[in-house]
Amino acid sequence: MKTLILATLIILVAADPVVYFREQFEDGDAWKSRWVESKHKSDYGKFILSSGKFYGDIEKDKGLQTSQDARFYSISSRFDTFSNEGQTLVIQFTVKHEQSIDCGGGYIKLFPSNLNQEDMHGDSEYNIMFGPDICGPGTKKVHVIFNYKGKNHLINKDIRCKDDEFTHLYTLIVRPDNTYEVKIDNKKVESGSLEEDWDFLPPKKVKDPEAKKPDDWDEKEKIDDPEDKKPEDWDKPEHIPDPDAKKPDDWDDEMDGEWEPPMISNPDYKGEWKPRQIDNPNYKGKWIHPEIDNPEYTADVAIYKYDSIGVIGLDLWQVKSGTIFDNFLITNDEKFAEEVGNETWGATKDPEKKMKDMQEEEERKKRDEEEKKMKEETKEEEEEDEEEEEEAKAPEDEEEQEEEEGEEETDSNVKDEL
Ligand SMILES: *[C@@H]1O[C@H](CO)[C@@H](O)[C@H](O)[C@H]1NC(C)=O
């Protein structure tokens, strides 16, 4: 019985998720003591704490928001250094581009513990960079960059990021069997093997430098039929003198030179003769360069492994600011991360959408009312104008009448004089 309890305890302890880092910005200004702004440049943009223009929960949805346009941002937070050796590594956070972003980063960087946070900048060496990046209609992707032996490697696959104005959950899972998974809004969008989807290692096989295509290797699938001969009557000139042309009657050989009929296309002309094609009896197929094991290749069972992970940072550029980062989580437990995702992003996404929909509905109503008001006003003005016109018209008519009368008078005067 005792051993059973002990075994159960061990299993429970072993199954407990390890949370290396968690930040949800739910304690007012206290985040400022946990996050360090870099001083590498003097004009980095300011992060503020905000849940934005619309949200699911005004307190829970507070996060770090970029607040100045066309700025670099550089801020980071430190946690107890760990290695992911033999462990799954899960990095998760939410991003909300409520400003309808045109160009800007929405990714995090995971740094080794020796990072000098006060001097963090774009070239500071990191372990992993992960998250969305948008620039114009051309760039809308999720970066997954790993530093492997001092060099940054981009994923070979294209993962599209979200480009709407709502909060989205981004999750990267790196497993000790060198597989990975990327999730957006708790749904898998990409997965596979680290070795296959990044160029960390040289290729396993290379073309044998010793192998050469034999000189007599025949790669021609078809050849000219040696039996096929050009018919004797094949060759005809392409153009012939027009047999219907007649020398004009008034042609003077001495004056105009010797008469020649104009040339026309020869209806019997058959073009260049080409022999019939037959299967080549000596055809050997395409020569395939034999491959050998690449002497440069050494397998690495620990591509996934980082000895030191100690800082998470936001190091990015934004043209139009307003992005909110929240719900940072670094853990060794995929399921726990999914639960946390459900409890945070999952719980507030619908109310967030509802609030935005309501705001849009209100704006639409306001616009409609303003339009209606404008229409009414112009209608009133038009009516007033019409009245004025009519009033203005009346005396004009009288004048016209008077003029006409006057003309008549003149006419009669003239008549009288006559
Ligand atoms: C998260 O929520 C989804 C959708 O409701 C559900 O299918 C899934 O089981 C949840 N995951 C966890 C770990 O609770």
The ligand as a Gaussian input file, in Angstrom:
#p B3LYP/6-31G(d) Opt

LIG

0 1
 C       -9.226000      23.618000     -25.020000
 O      -10.456000      23.970000     -25.599000
 C      -10.830000      23.183000     -26.716000
 C      -12.059000      23.802000     -27.332000
 O      -13.032000      24.022000     -26.368000
 C      -11.008000      21.741000     -26.264000
 O      -11.354000      20.946000     -27.390000
 C       -9.729000      21.244000     -25.647000
 O       -9.894000      19.954000     -25.150000
 C       -9.264000      22.177000     -24.527000
 N       -7.970000      21.744000     -24.083000
 C       -7.664000      21.517000     -22.822000
 C       -6.310000      21.013000     -22.559000
 O       -8.448000      21.724000     -21.926000

